[in-house]
């Protein structure tokens, strides 16, 4: 199988589901052609079986166990070998087509989620995005998993129609007209099925969102005694999903029943007409067997066509959902004009507060309002262009919104207070870019004082961390996130409360090591801990939306005037919390 994930998943058209399906097909056209060729060869070889058997029977009845009969038996065996080999390749290409489509869409959804930031959760429930990746992308992939067999079924149907017309015009017409008539009757049920599937998809998305919100807020719900209320809401929505599923199943059951009944009626008609032809002497025994075989065989292409119709119906519903997710505007869109790259060593300036991060300085940011300092840190990382339009930030005099986004992400890294860890090897968790050597990983672990994490994970750097780092304590997760931020080695590093979950002794060690490791590289540490501030080159005090003072921790702590008093009030509160 070709390499996954794809180097370039492309950009799905957002105008209509039909155009989106065509775009996906064109992007993997080579694979689809192989799948269709293998599927066509498989189905045509299967279509030849009744014909070969009929000819062999007539040969045996007229010539006995002679060379002619053995020749057709050999042809039948060779045809079986073609079915086996072509079928194996058909399955291989079908599965690969399915996975490539599903992963292409999943990658685009992942990129959209990561680039949109909080904008996507403002527009859509989290459960809707999760359902798009977990269910919709895989469902759309089924269209391309079935495409090869669908084309092969059409080819087999046409081949059988030609053969039957050559042997009996009446039976040929029954097949040519009967199969489309059956398909038309089945297609009548598609529209109500599509509407009910869309309603079920909506209900399932709401259920997923409700479940996700309930699980994430479980501790809070327990604290306020709200578990029963949310459990009742989840149960109510579950029933809505069940009722929607029953409505889908009702139409589906009619469709499944007609898939058996209508082809059965067609087989009966073909056998009746064929038997009369055999009695009248218009058909040989072998031809009658051939027609019977084709009557049974044609139910398979018809079933494939019906499945294809149902899959496409579901895919249209799923594509609309995925297109809704992909339409969410990004919080930090790339500028339309050619992006610029400020020179290395440029100052980073927040014009709203007056904060200036000079090259090579390790600076602390202190504020009585943690939300204000966290918002400032987020602006420095360019996480929301719309919000930052009123609060501009410049790097080397250039607005961050005008800097190439990928370039900026490598130069400025913001490590937020809420640490997000993923499942997988510890080494990959620490170095998601895959650039650091083993010694660098160990050095970062030492700076973050996370040796206990390394010792607690079976297998060390190669050992796995559970999803969201749930096997680690809060302090351990925070130190893993700190080591990860340090390993990115950006030109400018912003650390938001990097030691809030550790004890005082650990905090002092981390503060000293981080200051030493980042010496000579621009760093901002958002904290009110004197154990950290005492190791920094400079400290800025944020009050409201302005920087009102800056200096060393000692100067601000022992200074005179209202500003020094406000600084002592914030830092003193932090000292009291540490003592407790």
Secondary structure as GFF3:
##gff-version 3
##sequence-region A 1 580
A	DSSP	alpha_helix	17	27	.	.	.	ID=ss1
A	DSSP	alpha_helix	29	63	.	.	.	ID=ss2
A	DSSP	alpha_helix	67	116	.	.	.	ID=ss3
A	DSSP	alpha_helix	118	123	.	.	.	ID=ss4
A	DSSP	alpha_helix	126	131	.	.	.	ID=ss5
A	DSSP	pi_helix	132	136	.	.	.	ID=ss6
A	DSSP	alpha_helix	137	167	.	.	.	ID=ss7
A	DSSP	alpha_helix	169	187	.	.	.	ID=ss8
A	DSSP	alpha_helix	190	216	.	.	.	ID=ss9
A	DSSP	alpha_helix	218	224	.	.	.	ID=ss10
A	DSSP	alpha_helix	227	279	.	.	.	ID=ss11
A	DSSP	alpha_helix	285	326	.	.	.	ID=ss12
A	DSSP	beta_strand	348	350	.	.	.	ID=ss13
A	DSSP	beta_strand	355	357	.	.	.	ID=ss14
A	DSSP	beta_strand	362	367	.	.	.	ID=ss15
A	DSSP	alpha_helix	370	380	.	.	.	ID=ss16
A	DSSP	alpha_helix	385	388	.	.	.	ID=ss17
A	DSSP	beta_strand	393	395	.	.	.	ID=ss18
A	DSSP	beta_strand	398	399	.	.	.	ID=ss19
A	DSSP	three_ten_helix	400	402	.	.	.	ID=ss20
A	DSSP	alpha_helix	405	411	.	.	.	ID=ss21
A	DSSP	beta_strand	412	415	.	.	.	ID=ss22
A	DSSP	beta_strand	424	425	.	.	.	ID=ss23
A	DSSP	alpha_helix	426	430	.	.	.	ID=ss24
A	DSSP	alpha_helix	438	447	.	.	.	ID=ss25
A	DSSP	alpha_helix	451	456	.	.	.	ID=ss26
A	DSSP	three_ten_helix	460	462	.	.	.	ID=ss27
A	DSSP	beta_strand	464	465	.	.	.	ID=ss28
A	DSSP	three_ten_helix	467	469	.	.	.	ID=ss29
A	DSSP	alpha_helix	474	487	.	.	.	ID=ss30
A	DSSP	beta_strand	492	496	.	.	.	ID=ss31
A	DSSP	alpha_helix	504	517	.	.	.	ID=ss32
A	DSSP	beta_strand	522	526	.	.	.	ID=ss33
A	DSSP	alpha_helix	530	533	.	.	.	ID=ss34
A	DSSP	beta_strand	538	543	.	.	.	ID=ss35
A	DSSP	beta_strand	546	551	.	.	.	ID=ss36
A	DSSP	alpha_helix	553	557	.	.	.	ID=ss37
A	DSSP	alpha_helix	561	579	.	.	.	ID=ss38
###
